[in-house]
């Protein structure tokens, strides 16, 4: 059996010191050079160990200040399930209500945006075809917990009352309910989750360390005739949220 990589050993050591209250939440850790000298490793090993613990929410990095023990923060449960699509309201709002958290979101919509190649492929349209793009920042008790960028073909919603997802009489009703309002029935959604590191912009918006672990979900809604009518990139920070898939059983 191969020996444990040095950075994982150091991460365990740092985690143990926190568990034993050598360092309390809010405490600033000694320098990497000092920790490395105490543990007999180089600063790069300590850096990798700290980055791992930052991605797990154990530590937090503050630009120009150092590394600190993170304040305890309950992970938010994000439920993914077709059963949570309701005639009115938002599944995210339901999740936050169940956790007794105040939910909210901020959004920005840009109409008639040319579809990039990957988005065009996911929507089954030509590259450069016009779409409505909406970016979201979802908040729980005022803290960001999820990002999303949604794309809808302008050919589907253009000229209708639902062309703006967060405007008009069906604002905030969700893709399924908005599409139903213009006679488009959503039959199913496909989601592809994968772990990756946050980009600098995502880290800034989510209040996490640059390159911290996130779950990136590519979601696409399909109409009952098999046509993709919306696709989105959903980004959830691993340290602050747990993703649960709820699978309804048809009897």
Backbone bond lengths (Angstrom), bond angles and torsions (degrees), N, CA, C in turn:
res aa  C-N    CA-C-N  psi(-1)  N-CA   C-N-CA  omega(-1)  CA-C   N-CA-C  phi
1 X - - - 1.469 - - 1.534 108.56 -
2 X 1.311 116.94 132.50 1.457 120.99 -177.56 1.522 110.53 -69.95
3 X 1.331 115.83 149.96 1.449 121.58 179.74 1.522 110.17 -71.69
4 X 1.348 116.34 147.02 1.460 121.61 179.61 1.527 110.13 -62.15
5 X 1.334 117.94 133.31 1.469 119.89 177.85 1.518 110.62 -55.91
6 X 1.349 117.48 143.64 1.473 120.95 -176.59 1.521 113.75 -55.23
7 X 1.356 117.81 -38.97 1.463 118.36 -176.35 1.520 111.76 -66.56
8 X 1.352 117.71 -31.16 1.464 120.31 177.41 1.528 110.28 -70.35
9 X 1.341 116.41 -36.36 1.472 120.13 176.28 1.522 110.46 -63.42
10 X 1.319 116.63 -42.02 1.466 120.28 179.63 1.527 110.32 -68.50
11 X 1.341 116.67 -38.74 1.469 119.48 177.11 1.521 110.38 -60.16
12 X 1.334 117.03 -42.13 1.469 120.51 177.62 1.522 111.06 -63.29
13 X 1.336 116.40 -38.37 1.463 120.91 179.71 1.536 110.56 -65.02
14 X 1.325 116.54 -44.79 1.469 120.34 179.56 1.531 110.59 -65.09
15 X 1.323 115.16 -41.41 1.469 119.71 179.32 1.533 110.31 -62.68
16 X 1.334 116.19 -38.72 1.463 121.13 179.79 1.519 110.81 -65.75
17 X 1.316 117.20 -40.70 1.462 119.90 179.65 1.530 111.04 -63.00
18 X 1.340 115.89 -37.34 1.465 119.69 177.73 1.521 110.21 -67.71
19 X 1.343 116.49 -42.24 1.467 120.60 179.75 1.518 111.52 -62.99
20 X 1.326 116.60 -32.71 1.469 121.08 -179.29 1.535 112.18 -89.46
21 X 1.341 116.36 6.92 1.467 123.09 176.00 1.527 113.60 65.73
22 X 1.341 115.77 23.57 1.464 118.55 169.97 1.526 108.24 -64.17
23 X 1.325 115.47 -39.61 1.465 122.28 172.90 1.521 107.99 -120.71
24 X 1.305 116.76 134.36 1.461 122.55 179.53 1.532 109.81 -102.83
25 X 1.348 117.19 162.32 1.470 119.69 175.66 1.524 111.61 -53.33
26 X 1.330 116.23 130.73 1.452 121.73 -178.35 1.511 113.72 96.14
27 X 1.341 117.54 -14.90 1.467 120.72 179.87 1.526 110.88 -72.29
28 X 1.307 115.31 142.90 1.464 121.64 175.52 1.521 108.73 -86.34
29 X 1.327 116.92 130.74 1.454 121.27 179.26 1.532 110.85 -73.94
30 X 1.326 117.04 153.78 1.466 119.29 172.90 1.528 109.97 -59.85
31 X 1.310 115.76 167.88 1.466 120.04 -179.85 1.523 110.61 -63.39
32 X 1.321 115.89 158.62 1.463 119.99 177.10 1.521 111.33 -61.14
33 X 1.328 116.06 -36.12 1.463 119.61 179.43 1.524 110.61 -63.17
34 X 1.341 116.34 -40.98 1.465 120.06 -179.69 1.520 111.12 -68.17
35 X 1.324 117.11 -44.84 1.466 120.52 179.12 1.524 109.82 -62.87
36 X 1.333 115.91 -43.24 1.456 119.88 -179.90 1.516 111.98 -60.93
37 X 1.337 116.61 -40.43 1.456 120.89 179.88 1.532 110.49 -66.06
38 X 1.340 116.61 -41.25 1.468 120.62 179.49 1.528 111.66 -65.15
39 X 1.350 115.97 -36.19 1.464 120.17 -174.09 1.529 113.30 -98.79
40 X 1.329 117.07 -3.36 1.454 119.95 177.05 1.513 114.21 74.19
41 X 1.332 117.30 33.87 1.475 121.63 178.55 1.526 109.18 -134.08
42 X 1.331 115.59 169.74 1.450 120.57 178.26 1.520 112.71 -82.24
43 X 1.331 114.73 166.65 1.469 119.80 -178.80 1.522 112.24 -63.17
44 X 1.330 118.30 -33.14 1.462 120.15 179.83 1.518 112.05 -64.79
45 X 1.333 116.21 -34.30 1.470 120.19 176.94 1.529 109.79 -66.40
46 X 1.331 116.48 -42.92 1.467 120.48 178.33 1.525 110.03 -63.69
47 X 1.338 116.00 -40.93 1.467 119.55 179.05 1.517 111.25 -59.10
48 X 1.345 117.46 -46.10 1.467 120.54 179.78 1.522 111.14 -63.25
49 X 1.328 116.80 -39.27 1.463 120.40 178.49 1.525 110.79 -63.57
50 X 1.334 116.14 -43.43 1.466 119.94 179.62 1.520 111.35 -66.68
51 X 1.332 117.50 -39.40 1.465 120.19 178.46 1.522 110.86 -62.40
52 X 1.332 116.78 -38.36 1.464 120.16 176.95 1.525 110.55 -62.24
53 X 1.332 117.00 -46.47 1.458 120.30 -178.57 1.526 112.20 -69.66
54 X 1.329 116.95 -29.63 1.465 119.92 174.47 1.522 109.76 -66.09
55 X 1.332 116.52 -43.29 1.475 120.48 -179.84 1.520 111.31 -64.24
56 X 1.345 117.10 -25.54 1.463 121.54 179.60 1.529 112.52 -92.01
57 X 1.337 116.16 -0.47 1.454 119.88 177.89 1.517 114.85 82.14
58 X 1.345 117.67 8.47 1.461 121.37 179.64 1.527 110.68 -79.52
59 X 1.328 115.36 -39.83 1.458 122.19 177.93 1.513 109.66 -118.55
60 X 1.311 117.19 166.37 1.454 121.31 172.03 1.526 108.91 -139.72
61 X 1.320 115.84 139.24 1.453 120.70 178.42 1.515 110.48 -97.24
62 X 1.315 116.14 139.02 1.460 121.00 177.70 1.518 107.67 -122.14
63 X 1.326 114.78 118.91 1.461 120.41 -175.30 1.518 111.37 -54.68
64 X 1.327 115.33 127.68 1.452 120.85 176.81 1.512 115.01 75.46
65 X 1.342 117.00 2.31 1.459 119.99 -176.13 1.522 112.76 -121.73
66 X 1.333 116.75 -37.95 1.458 119.57 -179.05 1.507 112.49 132.08
67 X 1.328 115.14 -162.15 1.459 121.83 -178.57 1.517 109.39 -115.07
68 X 1.334 116.28 135.25 1.458 122.29 -174.35 1.533 110.63 -126.64
69 X 1.323 114.37 157.00 1.465 119.53 172.02 1.528 107.57 -72.88
70 X 1.322 116.27 126.00 1.465 120.72 -176.19 1.533 110.92 -70.96
71 X 1.317 115.02 144.80 1.459 119.93 172.16 1.528 108.58 -68.78
72 X 1.346 117.80 140.74 1.470 119.58 178.87 1.517 111.20 -56.43
73 X 1.315 115.40 133.61 1.461 120.40 179.55 1.520 108.65 -140.00
74 X 1.321 115.72 119.16 1.461 120.45 -178.61 1.526 109.73 -64.00
75 X 1.332 116.19 132.94 1.453 120.06 178.35 1.529 109.52 -71.06
76 X 1.296 115.70 137.13 1.462 122.00 179.33 1.520 108.99 -85.61
77 X 1.303 116.93 132.46 1.464 120.85 178.46 1.526 109.63 -87.55
78 X 1.322 116.33 122.36 1.457 122.91 178.07 1.530 107.37 -109.36
79 X 1.328 116.50 113.06 1.462 121.26 -175.86 1.518 109.80 -95.95
80 X 1.332 115.65 129.52 1.458 121.78 176.69 1.519 107.58 -109.33
81 X 1.335 117.72 114.81 1.454 120.78 -178.11 1.511 110.91 -164.45
82 X 1.337 116.38 136.40 1.467 120.17 175.81 1.522 110.58 -66.34
83 X 1.330 116.28 -24.34 1.461 120.09 -178.94 1.525 111.98 -68.20
84 X 1.344 116.57 -14.58 1.455 119.63 -177.40 1.519 112.77 -92.61
85 X 1.327 117.32 1.13 1.464 119.95 174.13 1.518 108.40 -74.81
86 X 1.313 117.14 116.61 1.458 122.42 -174.61 1.530 110.49 -110.81
87 X 1.364 117.02 156.62 1.463 120.22 177.75 1.523 112.73 -57.99
88 X 1.312 116.86 -27.01 1.465 120.31 176.90 1.512 108.16 -146.26
89 X 1.313 116.18 154.93 1.453 119.88 177.66 1.516 112.76 91.69
90 X 1.322 115.93 -178.09 1.451 123.82 -173.46 1.523 110.66 -121.61
91 X 1.363 118.32 133.67 1.473 120.23 175.07 1.531 111.78 -57.66
92 X 1.339 116.89 -37.57 1.464 119.79 178.83 1.524 109.96 -61.77
93 X 1.324 116.18 -42.40 1.464 120.01 179.79 1.532 110.57 -63.56
94 X 1.335 116.84 -36.84 1.466 120.42 177.04 1.515 111.24 -63.11
95 X 1.341 115.97 -45.23 1.462 120.31 179.94 1.520 111.23 -59.32
96 X 1.320 116.77 -45.78 1.452 120.44 -178.05 1.535 111.28 -68.19
97 X 1.319 116.97 -35.92 1.464 120.60 178.27 1.519 110.03 -63.68
98 X 1.345 116.41 -39.97 1.466 120.43 179.09 1.522 111.30 -63.40
99 X 1.330 116.75 -29.55 1.469 121.86 179.12 1.526 112.13 -92.41
100 X 1.338 115.99 3.23 1.462 122.56 -178.88 1.531 111.03 60.34
101 X 1.321 114.49 40.59 1.450 121.41 176.89 1.521 109.53 -114.42
102 X 1.315 116.16 144.92 1.462 121.16 177.49 1.520 108.58 -78.22
103 X 1.313 117.66 124.38 1.464 121.68 -177.42 1.522 110.87 -104.64
104 X 1.309 114.26 148.96 1.456 120.29 176.58 1.517 107.19 -164.32
105 X 1.323 116.80 168.07 1.454 119.88 173.61 1.516 110.17 -153.54
106 X 1.310 113.88 152.81 1.458 121.56 175.34 1.517 107.51 -114.35
107 X 1.332 116.30 143.63 1.460 119.15 -176.23 1.521 111.29 -143.43
108 X 1.325 113.78 159.40 1.459 120.90 173.84 1.516 107.94 -143.27
109 X 1.331 116.51 128.87 1.459 121.55 -179.28 1.524 110.69 -113.39
110 X 1.332 115.09 133.92 1.462 122.43 174.11 1.520 107.75 -120.32
111 X 1.320 117.18 120.60 1.464 121.60 -179.04 1.522 110.89 -88.99
112 X 1.317 115.64 152.69 1.460 123.86 175.12 1.530 112.59 56.44
113 X 1.339 114.68 52.68 1.461 121.59 176.29 1.522 108.24 -97.49
114 X 1.334 119.33 128.49 1.471 120.60 178.78 1.530 110.81 -62.02
115 X 1.316 116.15 134.45 1.464 120.89 -177.82 1.521 111.09 -72.98
116 X 1.348 118.42 125.83 1.467 120.60 172.14 1.527 109.84 -64.55
117 X 1.311 116.68 166.13 1.465 121.52 -174.24 1.524 112.56 -56.27
118 X 1.343 117.16 -49.12 1.465 119.36 -176.73 1.524 111.34 -64.54
119 X 1.323 117.15 -42.56 1.463 120.70 179.64 1.523 110.37 -64.91
120 X 1.318 117.05 -40.88 1.462 120.86 178.58 1.523 110.51 -60.06
121 X 1.323 116.98 -41.81 1.466 120.85 178.69 1.519 110.94 -62.74
122 X 1.323 116.33 -43.95 1.462 119.95 -179.48 1.517 112.40 -66.38
123 X 1.334 117.12 -30.85 1.473 120.84 -179.66 1.527 112.77 -92.99
124 X 1.321 117.14 -4.75 1.465 120.26 179.72 1.512 113.07 67.59
125 X 1.353 115.81 34.89 1.459 120.43 179.65 1.526 108.67 -124.36
126 X 1.315 116.98 173.40 1.460 121.13 179.58 1.524 110.10 -77.44
127 X 1.325 116.18 144.90 1.456 120.51 175.65 1.527 109.47 -58.11
128 X 1.318 116.82 134.14 1.458 121.53 -179.19 1.518 113.84 91.11
129 X 1.348 116.89 -9.77 1.469 118.95 177.31 1.530 108.63 -64.83
130 X 1.336 116.52 145.57 1.465 120.76 -172.28 1.526 112.60 -71.68
131 X 1.335 114.25 139.63 1.460 121.81 178.17 1.526 109.47 -135.07
132 X 1.330 114.63 165.06 1.456 121.92 170.03 1.525 106.31 -103.38
133 X 1.327 116.27 119.93 1.470 121.03 -177.83 1.528 109.54 -110.28
134 X 1.338 115.41 130.09 1.465 120.34 178.42 1.517 109.26 -128.54
135 X 1.328 116.38 127.57 1.461 121.35 176.43 1.522 109.24 -104.11
136 X 1.332 115.39 140.68 1.458 121.48 -177.12 1.522 111.04 -127.21
137 X 1.328 114.65 147.87 1.458 122.22 167.67 1.521 106.56 -127.81
138 X 1.328 116.45 112.16 1.456 121.92 -177.07 1.527 109.88 -92.52
139 X 1.338 115.73 137.03 1.458 121.95 -173.74 1.528 111.43 -122.31
140 X 1.327 115.80 141.61 1.462 122.36 172.07 1.520 107.46 -122.75
141 X 1.332 116.01 117.54 1.474 121.00 -173.84 1.522 110.93 51.34
142 X 1.322 115.31 39.76 1.453 121.25 176.04 1.513 115.66 81.18
143 X 1.346 117.98 -2.15 1.459 121.26 -178.69 1.536 109.90 -105.40
144 X 1.328 118.17 134.94 1.469 120.08 -178.58 1.518 112.09 -67.66
145 X 1.336 117.05 131.31 1.463 121.30 -179.43 1.525 112.76 -127.64
146 X 1.331 117.55 -8.54 1.464 119.04 -176.97 1.525 109.70 -163.12
147 X 1.329 115.93 141.33 1.451 122.47 173.73 1.527 108.60 -117.93
148 X 1.318 116.22 152.30 1.459 119.56 177.43 1.527 109.75 -153.40
149 X 1.323 115.37 141.07 1.460 121.18 172.28 1.520 107.64 -125.26
150 X 1.319 116.02 117.89 1.463 123.15 -174.99 1.526 110.85 -107.11
151 X 1.326 116.00 141.04 1.462 122.80 176.95 1.522 109.71 -126.69
152 X 1.336 116.55 129.14 1.463 121.88 175.62 1.526 109.19 -127.73
153 X 1.331 118.60 134.40 1.469 120.10 178.11 1.521 110.73 -60.80
154 X 1.313 116.26 129.27 1.463 120.04 179.21 1.522 110.54 -62.96
155 X 1.328 116.72 -26.69 1.464 120.54 179.26 1.527 111.96 -64.64
156 X 1.332 117.10 -22.10 1.465 121.05 -179.14 1.526 111.37 -85.51
157 X 1.337 116.88 -44.98 1.472 119.68 -172.53 1.525 114.47 -110.34
158 X 1.332 118.30 -9.99 1.456 120.78 -178.54 1.521 112.61 -56.98
159 X 1.328 116.46 133.19 1.459 121.26 179.29 1.509 114.48 81.03
160 X 1.357 117.59 5.51 1.466 120.69 179.18 1.526 109.86 -109.31
161 X 1.336 116.11 173.92 1.459 121.32 179.71 1.524 112.74 -74.73
162 X 1.341 117.55 -9.29 1.466 119.54 -177.01 1.523 112.03 -110.17
163 X 1.321 117.37 14.75 1.460 119.89 -177.05 1.526 111.63 -61.18
164 X 1.329 117.92 -30.49 1.457 121.87 176.50 1.531 108.54 -103.81
165 X 1.336 118.89 110.57 1.471 120.96 -176.34 1.524 114.51 -55.93
166 X 1.327 116.98 -31.17 1.466 119.79 -178.29 1.526 111.83 -113.79
167 X 1.333 116.45 25.81 1.456 121.12 177.74 1.519 110.65 -138.54
168 X 1.319 117.49 160.59 1.457 121.34 178.37 1.512 112.81 83.58
169 X 1.328 117.57 -173.65 1.467 121.83 -173.63 1.525 114.05 -68.02
170 X 1.338 117.63 -18.32 1.473 119.76 -179.17 1.526 111.85 -110.57
171 X 1.306 116.69 24.19 1.465 121.85 -178.31 1.526 111.18 -57.95
172 X 1.341 116.11 131.18 1.454 121.17 175.50 1.508 115.39 72.93
173 X 1.331 118.20 9.68 1.466 120.78 -176.82 1.518 113.23 -79.79
174 X 1.335 117.74 -10.41 1.452 120.07 -178.55 1.517 111.84 92.34
175 X 1.327 116.11 157.90 1.469 121.25 -174.95 1.524 112.13 -60.78
176 X 1.330 116.93 -46.88 1.466 120.44 -175.83 1.524 111.23 -59.00
177 X 1.329 117.59 -48.55 1.462 121.34 -177.02 1.530 112.03 -71.97
178 X 1.328 116.86 -35.94 1.462 119.24 178.63 1.527 111.09 -66.80
179 X 1.308 116.83 -44.03 1.465 119.92 179.38 1.528 111.04 -64.81
180 X 1.326 116.45 -36.97 1.471 119.41 178.55 1.523 110.63 -61.45
181 X 1.343 116.89 -31.78 1.466 121.07 -178.64 1.518 112.12 -66.77
182 X 1.341 117.93 -20.14 1.472 120.27 178.16 1.532 110.97 -112.60
183 X 1.339 115.70 19.56 1.454 120.46 174.26 1.512 115.91 82.43
184 X 1.341 117.34 14.85 1.473 120.98 177.88 1.525 108.20 -104.40
185 X 1.324 116.46 118.69 1.460 121.24 -178.77 1.520 110.11 -95.64
186 X 1.332 116.29 123.07 1.459 121.66 177.04 1.526 108.45 -83.36
187 X 1.327 116.76 125.17 1.464 120.03 -179.26 1.524 112.69 -96.28
188 X 1.339 117.07 -33.85 1.459 118.99 -178.35 1.527 110.47 -166.15
189 X 1.308 114.38 168.06 1.461 121.10 175.48 1.521 108.52 -129.51
190 X 1.317 115.83 149.58 1.462 121.44 175.99 1.522 107.82 -118.04
191 X 1.332 116.74 129.87 1.456 121.19 179.58 1.531 110.29 -122.71
192 X 1.309 115.42 136.11 1.459 121.97 178.58 1.534 108.35 -123.72
193 X 1.353 118.26 98.96 1.468 120.16 179.44 1.526 111.21 -89.83
194 X 1.320 116.11 144.67 1.461 120.28 174.50 1.522 108.91 -152.97
195 X 1.337 117.29 145.12 1.465 120.32 176.82 1.520 110.81 -82.18
196 X 1.310 115.57 147.01 1.463 121.01 173.94 1.515 108.15 -161.77
197 X 1.338 115.92 179.29 1.456 120.60 177.90 1.528 110.19 -92.78
198 X 1.305 116.61 144.52 1.466 121.72 179.49 1.525 110.65 -67.09
199 X 1.318 115.41 144.38 1.458 119.87 170.91 1.529 108.49 -75.30
200 X 1.326 115.99 168.18 1.464 119.75 179.12 1.528 110.76 -60.00
201 X 1.342 117.11 -41.32 1.464 120.42 -179.26 1.520 110.88 -66.54
202 X 1.331 117.40 -44.39 1.467 121.08 179.25 1.526 110.76 -62.28
203 X 1.328 116.27 -42.90 1.460 119.97 179.85 1.524 111.15 -61.02
204 X 1.326 116.26 -40.96 1.462 120.68 179.57 1.525 111.08 -64.25
205 X 1.331 117.45 -44.29 1.460 121.50 -178.68 1.527 112.42 -68.15
206 X 1.339 116.34 -35.91 1.461 120.92 -176.33 1.525 112.84 -89.65
207 X 1.329 116.84 -7.72 1.459 119.55 -179.35 1.509 113.20 69.49
208 X 1.342 117.16 35.42 1.458 121.77 179.64 1.523 109.63 -120.81
209 X 1.321 115.66 169.27 1.447 120.58 179.64 1.528 110.70 -67.22
210 X 1.332 116.39 142.43 1.456 120.37 175.53 1.522 109.52 -56.61
211 X 1.318 116.56 133.76 1.467 124.54 -179.35 1.527 113.22 73.86
212 X 1.345 118.06 11.90 1.465 120.05 174.30 1.527 109.05 -64.53
213 X 1.319 115.89 157.66 1.459 119.90 -178.34 1.533 111.09 -72.28
214 X 1.318 115.16 136.64 1.463 122.52 173.65 1.523 108.00 -133.77
215 X 1.324 115.65 162.11 1.458 120.95 169.67 1.525 107.55 -104.84
216 X 1.319 115.51 123.42 1.462 122.14 -179.88 1.527 107.33 -103.75
217 X 1.331 116.10 117.69 1.466 121.36 -179.53 1.523 108.95 -109.72
218 X 1.323 116.57 121.40 1.467 121.71 172.44 1.524 107.32 -95.72
219 X 1.338 115.65 112.16 1.461 120.54 -176.41 1.519 109.82 -115.76
220 X 1.334 115.68 136.55 1.468 120.61 176.41 1.519 109.80 -133.30
221 X 1.337 116.33 129.16 1.462 122.48 175.37 1.528 109.18 -93.46
222 X 1.352 115.37 138.99 1.462 121.83 179.43 1.525 110.37 -120.16
223 X 1.333 115.89 141.59 1.466 120.72 175.41 1.522 108.83 -79.21
224 X 1.333 116.00 170.83 1.464 119.37 -176.40 1.526 113.28 -67.80
225 X 1.348 117.73 -12.17 1.461 119.68 174.69 1.536 111.74 -97.73
226 X 1.348 116.09 12.61 1.455 120.95 175.01 1.509 115.76 85.68
227 X 1.311 117.83 8.47 1.466 121.16 -177.69 1.527 111.03 -88.93
228 X 1.338 118.98 130.26 1.468 120.17 173.83 1.531 109.47 -70.06
229 X 1.330 116.74 127.80 1.467 119.76 -177.69 1.529 112.72 -118.02
230 X 1.318 116.92 -8.06 1.466 120.81 175.55 1.515 108.41 -163.15
231 X 1.321 115.39 140.80 1.460 119.42 172.50 1.521 108.09 -137.05
232 X 1.321 115.74 149.14 1.466 119.36 -175.30 1.519 110.58 -145.30
233 X 1.323 114.79 150.97 1.455 122.60 171.52 1.524 107.35 -109.22
234 X 1.325 116.08 114.65 1.462 122.69 -177.18 1.524 108.31 -108.50
235 X 1.316 116.82 130.40 1.464 121.78 -177.21 1.528 109.10 -122.73
236 X 1.343 114.96 123.25 1.465 121.40 -176.65 1.530 108.86 -125.78
237 X 1.341 119.42 126.85 1.463 121.13 179.52 1.527 111.58 -70.81
238 X 1.324 116.87 126.58 1.469 121.28 -175.81 1.522 112.34 -63.29
239 X 1.329 117.17 -34.99 1.463 120.08 -176.74 1.522 113.05 -70.85
240 X 1.329 117.65 -25.41 1.464 120.86 -173.55 1.526 113.72 -108.64
241 X 1.326 117.12 -14.32 1.472 119.71 -175.37 1.520 111.16 -136.63
242 X 1.316 115.39 145.90 1.460 120.74 170.20 1.526 107.24 -114.95
243 X 1.314 116.29 136.35 1.458 121.20 -177.89 1.523 108.90 -102.67
244 X 1.321 116.06 126.78 1.449 122.34 -178.90 1.520 108.93 -121.00
245 X 1.328 117.02 130.41 1.463 121.00 176.79 1.523 108.86 -100.24
246 X 1.324 114.33 123.01 1.464 122.12 179.71 1.524 107.61 -102.72
247 X 1.325 117.70 120.62 1.457 121.31 -173.48 1.526 109.83 -110.92
248 X 1.333 117.97 107.96 1.468 119.84 179.07 1.529 111.34 -70.14
249 X 1.297 116.35 143.19 1.452 122.39 179.72 1.524 108.62 -107.76
250 X 1.347 116.76 119.24 1.462 121.12 177.29 1.528 109.71 -84.47
251 X 1.336 115.34 127.32 1.482 120.22 -179.32 1.529 108.67 -109.29
